[in-house]
Amino acid sequence: MTENERKRRVRRLPREVRERQITDAAVEVFSRHGFHNASMDEVAEVAGVSKPMVYAYLGSKEELFAACIQREAQRLLQAIAEGVRGDVEPDMQLWTGLRSFFHFVGQNRSSWTVLHRQALSVGGEFAEEISQMRARSIELVAALVVASGTRKGVGAQAEKSGEALAAALVGAAESLADWWLDHPDISDDVLASWLMNLVWLGFGDLVEGEAWSPKDLTPPA
């Protein structure tokens, strides 16, 4: 194929396909080098396009990084939402959500690196995007806790603490996924089961209407 034929073939691709191709390449490059050290030249090379085409389709380096974060955050949330089974018991609903989360991270490690390591280290508007993603994740988990508690007749108690407990669970899942990046030999199902065993003993009691309280530590007279 001549150079002119190659260029004509490149131009024939629909815009959404070209943008996806460039964004896929950018996620890989940003995950390897971080935002500051990543180069648009390498993004273009990995995508198999010219650097001017990268700018034409997705704008500056900052705009490209933002597009990566927004797309990967949306993909992650969609994977979790689609993975949660609404037709099973509360513990299995949480299990299917956690398993979907860790499965996504396992299949898209570059994506998680960009979302949780690179974006947070850069800060600013990029970190704000991650904060919004976390807030939506907390809403998903909190809705599960409240719905489960309502079915068990302890809706008020579950609603009072549901959002806070959901925030704790989301934070634990993020930290465990970040740890997993450096320990890839563990399967996603095993990781999900570890976290499930850690949290459900407490969540389960909450849903059943039971709550732990500290013992009186007043020393004897």
C-alpha positions as CSV (number, residue, x, y, z in Angstrom):
1,M,0.0,0.0,0.0
2,T,1.4,3.4,-1.0
3,E,1.6,6.3,1.4
4,N,-1.2,8.1,-0.4
5,E,-3.4,5.0,-0.2
6,R,-2.7,4.7,3.5
7,K,-3.7,8.3,4.1
8,R,-6.9,7.9,2.2
9,R,-7.8,4.8,4.2
10,V,-7.1,6.7,7.5
11,R,-9.4,9.5,6.4
12,R,-12.2,7.0,5.6
13,L,-12.6,6.0,9.3
14,P,-15.7,7.5,11.0
15,R,-14.9,10.2,13.5
16,E,-16.1,8.1,16.5
17,V,-13.9,5.3,15.5
18,R,-10.9,7.6,15.1
19,E,-11.5,9.2,18.5
20,R,-11.8,5.9,20.2
21,Q,-8.5,4.7,18.6
22,I,-6.7,7.9,19.8
23,T,-8.2,7.7,23.2
24,D,-7.3,4.0,23.6
25,A,-3.7,4.9,22.7
26,A,-3.7,7.9,25.1
27,V,-4.9,5.8,28.0
28,E,-1.9,3.4,27.4
29,V,0.6,6.2,27.2
30,F,-0.7,8.2,30.2
31,S,-0.8,5.0,32.3
32,R,2.9,4.3,31.5
33,H,4.3,7.8,31.8
34,G,1.8,9.9,33.7
35,F,0.3,13.2,32.5
36,H,3.4,15.3,32.6
37,N,5.9,12.9,31.0
38,A,3.5,11.5,28.3
39,S,4.1,13.0,24.9
40,M,1.6,13.6,22.1
41,D,4.2,12.2,19.7
42,E,4.0,8.8,21.4
43,V,0.2,9.0,21.5
44,A,0.1,9.5,17.8
45,E,2.6,6.7,17.2
46,V,0.7,4.2,19.3
47,A,-2.6,5.3,17.6
48,G,-1.0,5.0,14.2
49,V,-1.9,8.6,13.2
50,S,-0.1,11.9,12.8
51,K,0.3,14.2,15.7
52,P,-1.8,17.0,14.0
53,M,-4.6,14.5,13.7
54,V,-4.5,13.9,17.5
55,Y,-4.9,17.6,18.0
56,A,-7.6,17.9,15.4
57,Y,-9.7,15.2,16.9
58,L,-9.2,15.6,20.7
59,G,-7.5,18.9,21.2
60,S,-4.6,19.7,23.5
61,K,-2.8,17.3,25.9
62,E,-5.0,18.6,28.8
63,E,-8.2,18.0,26.8
64,L,-7.0,14.6,25.7
65,F,-6.3,13.6,29.3
66,A,-9.7,14.9,30.4
67,A,-11.3,12.9,27.6
68,C,-9.5,9.8,28.8
69,I,-10.6,10.3,32.4
70,Q,-14.2,11.0,31.5
71,R,-14.5,8.0,29.2
72,E,-12.8,5.5,31.6
73,A,-14.9,6.7,34.5
74,Q,-18.0,6.2,32.5
75,R,-17.0,2.7,31.4
76,L,-16.2,1.8,35.0
77,L,-19.5,3.0,36.4
78,Q,-21.4,1.3,33.6
79,A,-19.6,-2.0,34.3
80,I,-20.5,-1.8,38.0
81,A,-24.2,-0.9,37.3
82,E,-24.6,-3.6,34.8
83,G,-22.9,-6.2,37.0
84,V,-25.1,-5.7,40.1
85,R,-27.9,-8.3,40.2
86,G,-31.1,-6.8,41.5
87,D,-32.9,-10.2,41.6
88,V,-30.8,-11.7,44.4
89,E,-30.3,-11.3,48.1
90,P,-28.5,-8.1,49.4
91,D,-25.2,-9.9,50.1
92,M,-25.2,-11.3,46.5
93,Q,-26.0,-7.9,45.1
94,L,-23.0,-6.4,46.8
95,W,-20.9,-9.4,45.7
96,T,-21.9,-9.0,42.1
97,G,-21.1,-5.3,42.2
98,L,-17.7,-5.9,43.8
99,R,-16.9,-8.7,41.4
100,S,-17.8,-6.4,38.4
101,F,-15.6,-3.6,39.8
102,F,-12.5,-5.8,40.2
103,H,-13.2,-7.6,36.9
104,F,-13.1,-4.2,35.1
105,V,-9.9,-3.2,36.9
106,G,-8.3,-6.5,36.1
107,Q,-9.2,-6.3,32.4
108,N,-8.4,-2.6,32.2
109,R,-5.4,-2.0,34.4
110,S,-4.2,1.0,32.3
111,S,-7.6,2.5,32.7
112,W,-7.5,2.2,36.5
113,T,-3.9,3.5,36.6
114,V,-5.0,6.7,34.8
115,L,-8.1,7.1,36.9
116,H,-6.7,6.4,40.4
117,R,-3.0,7.1,40.2
118,Q,-2.4,9.6,37.4
119,A,-5.5,11.8,37.7
120,L,-5.2,12.2,41.4
121,S,-1.5,13.0,41.3
122,V,-2.2,15.8,38.7
123,G,-5.0,17.2,40.8
124,G,-7.2,20.2,39.8
125,E,-10.1,19.5,37.4
126,F,-8.8,16.0,36.8
127,A,-9.0,15.0,40.4
128,E,-12.5,16.7,40.5
129,E,-13.6,14.3,37.8
130,I,-12.5,11.4,40.0
131,S,-14.4,12.9,43.0
132,Q,-17.5,12.9,40.9
133,M,-17.0,9.3,39.8
134,R,-16.5,8.3,43.5
135,A,-19.7,10.2,44.5
136,R,-21.7,8.2,41.9
137,S,-20.2,5.0,43.1
138,I,-21.2,5.9,46.7
139,E,-24.7,6.6,45.5
140,L,-24.9,3.1,44.0
141,V,-23.7,1.4,47.1
142,A,-25.8,3.5,49.5
143,A,-28.9,2.8,47.5
144,L,-28.2,-0.9,47.9
145,V,-27.7,-0.6,51.6
146,V,-30.9,1.5,52.2
147,A,-33.0,-0.8,49.9
148,S,-31.7,-3.9,51.8
149,G,-32.4,-2.3,55.2
150,T,-35.9,-1.2,54.1
151,R,-36.8,-4.8,53.1
152,K,-35.7,-5.9,56.5
153,G,-37.7,-3.3,58.3
154,V,-34.7,-1.2,59.5
155,G,-34.8,1.4,56.8
156,A,-34.3,4.4,59.1
157,Q,-31.2,3.0,60.6
158,A,-29.8,1.9,57.2
159,E,-30.6,5.3,55.7
160,K,-28.9,7.2,58.5
161,S,-25.6,5.4,58.1
162,G,-25.9,4.0,54.5
163,E,-24.1,6.8,52.7
164,A,-21.2,6.9,55.2
165,L,-20.8,3.1,55.1
166,A,-21.0,3.2,51.3
167,A,-18.2,5.8,51.2
168,A,-16.1,3.6,53.4
169,L,-16.7,0.6,51.1
170,V,-15.9,2.5,48.0
171,G,-12.7,3.8,49.6
172,A,-11.7,0.3,50.6
173,A,-12.4,-1.1,47.1
174,E,-10.3,1.7,45.5
175,S,-7.4,1.1,47.9
176,L,-7.5,-2.6,47.3
177,A,-7.6,-2.2,43.5
178,D,-4.6,0.2,43.7
179,W,-2.7,-2.5,45.8
180,W,-3.7,-5.0,43.2
181,L,-1.9,-3.2,40.5
182,D,1.4,-4.2,42.2
183,H,0.1,-7.8,43.0
184,P,-1.4,-8.9,39.7
185,D,-1.1,-12.7,40.4
186,I,-4.3,-12.6,42.5
187,S,-7.6,-13.2,40.6
188,D,-10.4,-10.6,40.6
189,D,-12.8,-13.1,42.2
190,V,-10.4,-13.7,45.1
191,L,-9.9,-10.0,45.6
192,A,-13.7,-9.4,45.6
193,S,-14.2,-12.2,48.1
194,W,-11.6,-10.8,50.5
195,L,-13.3,-7.4,50.6
196,M,-16.7,-9.1,50.8
197,N,-15.6,-11.0,53.9
198,L,-14.3,-7.9,55.4
199,V,-17.3,-5.7,54.9
200,W,-20.4,-7.9,54.8
201,L,-20.1,-9.2,58.4
202,G,-20.7,-5.5,59.4
203,F,-23.2,-4.7,56.6
204,G,-25.1,-7.9,57.3
205,D,-25.7,-7.0,60.9
206,L,-26.8,-3.5,59.9
207,V,-29.3,-4.9,57.4
208,E,-30.6,-7.3,60.1
209,G,-31.1,-4.4,62.5
210,E,-28.1,-5.1,64.7
211,A,-25.4,-2.6,65.6
212,W,-22.1,-2.9,67.5
213,S,-21.5,-0.5,70.4
214,P,-18.4,-0.1,72.5
215,K,-18.2,-1.6,76.0
216,D,-17.9,0.6,79.0
217,L,-14.2,1.1,79.7
218,T,-14.7,2.9,82.9
219,P,-12.0,1.5,85.3
220,P,-13.3,-0.2,88.4
221,A,-13.3,2.0,91.5
